[in-house]
């Protein structure tokens, strides 16, 4: 089978969707399929390489509009790559890729991987919305990351009959609890005797970490937030911590390397992801934290986050943008080590049973086969 993935970025660009595209591309190449990836470059130069068995084309970008890169070279490359392809696997949201594939794609079938609705760019949707509806209607199959997201998305819920939810998966063996790493990280950031509310990832508005910072004044002084990652909200959240008088209890650790991920997860006492928007559609970091045995503290935003983290089973789920309720849930975890252990054990088991990389790839293979069979 010849498969072409279409998105805006690819590793080494960091991001959940970027990682997902790489996982799928490399896994199917390893299974003997012919796989190409079409994305945009970070500059104006187009490059073509073979990376771990995958044909990767990064077309030169000229400009970015509302976080969406535009490339003049992409239309021709898309037409060329999809000629004779069995599957065009388009990762959403990326409006140029979606539109170009509909207008000029030549693959036999189109699969939309629905990672998220367009949430914040309301002005873009006013222009692009009618075209997006056509993209969705004409797709041969749609892959949301959870049934929860499918049923709550106004864009794809009318097409539930051609949707198959495929949750992301990880390799649990890569995220086993690391006691030595826990000690090392806690000593480095001087939190050895603290209750650590951990969060890792790009610091974007929808992560809701401002609510975590707002919750801290209501928590005991030994509760600290250890936040790994960089992003556009860093300065604002640092200023908020200063304003609320908790700057000494909010530690911004900067970027965390892949080699240090397990140690960081192990350093936490719970993992906090207080998302405030449907833009947090899944949360792969939740799976990684669960595999390390952490109880999860998340919010109900109508996406996969509160399906992965089962309330009172693997952690606690509270309403979004409610720092008081977030603080109450964190206090409950802080005061009950047995509860944390029970949630953490259930979290590890849930990942091993439902969210492995192998399961994810097998599920996608079944979708490809069904689509190709008509």
C-alpha positions, -999 to +999 in steps of 0.1 A: +000+000+000+012+035-008+003+061+019+009+098+019+007+118+051+000+155+049+005+180+077+023+213+084+053+200+104+073+169+112+101+161+137+125+175+147+097+200+152+082+192+186+045+186+191+020+159+197+006+158+161+041+159+147+051+129+168+020+111+158+027+115+121+062+102+126+050+072+146+024+062+119+048+068+090+077+049+104+055+020+117+039+014+083+073+018+065+086-009+088+057-031+079+067-029+042+044-002+030+056+027+008+052+059+029+057+095+021+052+126+043+045+161+029+050+190+053+063+225+052+099+235+059+109+260+085+124+283+059+120+290+021+140+259+009+124+227-001+141+195+010+136+158+002+151+130+023+146+094+033+143+093+071+140+059+088+125+044+057+101+073+051+102+096+021+099+131+037+094+163+017+095+196+035+083+223+010+097+259+015+073+281+035+069+318+026+047+330+054+026+319+084-009+331+090-025+324+124+000+296+131-007+282+096+023+280+073+018+286+036+040+271+010+039+279-028+056+246-036+032+224-017+004+222-044+027+207-070+043+183-046+010+171-033-003+164-068+029+145-076+031+125-044-006+115-043-005+103-080-011+066-077-014+067-039-038+044-021-044+066+009-040+103+015-038+106+052-045+143+060-039+154+096-064+181+108-062+210+115-041+221+087-064+241+063-039+244+034-033+206+033-070+198+036-080+222+008-051+213-015-058+176-011-095+181-019-087+202-050-056+186-063-050+153-045-050+122-067-050+094-041-077+067-044-090+075-009-087+103+017-086+097+054-089+127+077-072+123+111-092+146+132-068+157+160-088+188+169-114+213+158-102+247+149-109+264+183-093+298+186-090+311+151-126+323+148-118+347+120-102+319+100-133+297+104-156+324+091-137+322+058-127+286+058-157+270+075-177+263+043-147+247+026-140+226+057-175+212+056-169+201+020-136+185+030-154+166+058-183+155+035-160+143+008-135+123+030-138+086+027-131+081+064-125+102+095-103+092+125-111+111+157-088+104+186-117+094+208-155+088+207-159+116+231-144+141+207-163+127+177-197+131+195-189+167+207-174+181+175-199+200+154-178+193+123-176+155+124-205+144+146-229+144+117-206+119+100-202+095+128-211+066+104-178+070+086-157+077+118-135+052+136-119+065+169-083+055+173-067+067+206-030+074+206-007+049+222+027+048+238+053+022+246+047+016+284+081+002+288+096+036+280+078+052+309+082+028+338+086+045+372+122+057+378+130+060+415+165+072+409+153+098+383+127+110+408+154+117+434+176+134+408+150+158+395+136+166+429+170+174+442+178+195+412+148+217+417+150+216+455+115+200+459+126+168+477+102+174+506+074+189+486+041+177+471+048+182+433+020+190+409+037+182+376+028+194+341+049+189+309+043+202+274+042+233+252+030+263+273-001+272+253-032+290+265-054+259+264-033+240+289-049+261+316-019+263+338-030+297+349-057+280+368-032+257+385-012+288+395-044+304+408-051+273+429-018+273+447-027+300+473-054+277+486-030+248+490-005+241+518+029+257+514+045+224+506+025+221+474+045+233+444+039+233+406+068+219+385+062+229+349+083+216+321+083+231+286+084+264+268+058+283+248+040+315+242+024+317+277+056+315+297+060+352+304+024+357+313+023+327+337+055+338+353+040+373+359+008+357+372+028+337+398+045+369+409+012+387+411-003+360+433+027+358+456+035+321+447+065+326+424+086+306+448+061+277+444+059+277+406+090+262+390+094+267+352+119+240+343+123+249+306+125+223+279+127+187+290+146+163+267+132+130+256+159+113+277+147+131+308+110+126+304+106+095+326+127+110+354+105+141+353+072+122+353+086+101+382+094+132+401+057+142+404+032+133+430+004+139+406+001+151+370-020+182+364-036+191+331-063+217+338-072+223+302-097+251+295-105+244+259-113+217+233-080+225+218-066+200+243-081+172+223-062+142+237-031+147+258-004+122+250+014+134+281-014+120+302-006+086+289+031+090+297+024+102+332-001+073+338+025+048+326+049+062+352+022+056+379+010+091+385-026+099+395-041+125+371-058+157+378-077+169+347-107+189+336-139+181+317-137+199+284-156+174+263-126+157+248-105+126+254-088+140+285-116+130+308-120+096+291-083+087+294-083+098+330-113+081+346-127+100+375-122+082+408-103+054+390-071+068+376-074+103+391-098+132+395-117+153+370-130+188+378-147+215+358-124+238+337-115+273+348-124+265+384-093+271+405-112+265+437-123+230+427-089+223+412-074+232+446-099+210+465-090+180+443-053+186+446-057+189+484-075+155+485-046+139+466-020+157+488-036+143+520-041+107+509-011+088+498-031+055+496-055+071+472-026+083+451-011+048+450-045+033+440-051+058+412-015+054+400-017+016+399-050+018+379-034+044+356-005+021+347-029-008+340-052+013+319-023+023+296-011-012+292-045-024+283-058+003+261-032+027+249-001+010+235+016+020+203+011-015+189-027-013+194-028+021+178-009+009+147-031-022+144-062-001+146-050+022+119-041-007+096-076-021+100-090+013+089-067+015+059-077-021+048-114-013+053-112+019+033-092+003+005-117-025+003-144+001-003 
